[in-house]
């Protein structure tokens, strides 16, 4: 039973532990750039929001690293699409019971994987290095 509890705890850590640095950490790490931006931009970034006209660094600070970058999307000028995906974890639980003669045993395991259902959570389209459109 102790093994099952440890496995469940590790599964929970695996599911929640891969989200990247927090907004506060991203701001702290980029404080020099953050301090150089207009107060309106700083307020949006602090709220985890972006707007048309933001540059890549401002978007990265507000929303974190994208999961996927498509460069020259559409083939006109300097354009990129950044995507953030929502990945639903899959969890499997197994219990086994066996016996052989006078001996018997019970075991259990928990397995997790990320990549069950994947949906686009956020999308930003950059043209010439600035946000042209976005969806959240």
ZIQUIMO-V100021 format. One record per run of one state. SS is the DSSP state (H for helix, E for strand, L for the rest). FROM is the first residue (numbers start at 1). TO is the last residue. Records with the same first field share a line. If there is no record, write none. Layout:
SS = FROM-TO  FROM-TO
//
This chain:
L = 1-1  17-22  30-30  37-38  47-54  64-67  72-78  101-102  128-129  136-136
H = 2-16  23-29  31-36  39-46  56-63
E = 55-55  68-71  79-100  103-127  130-135
//
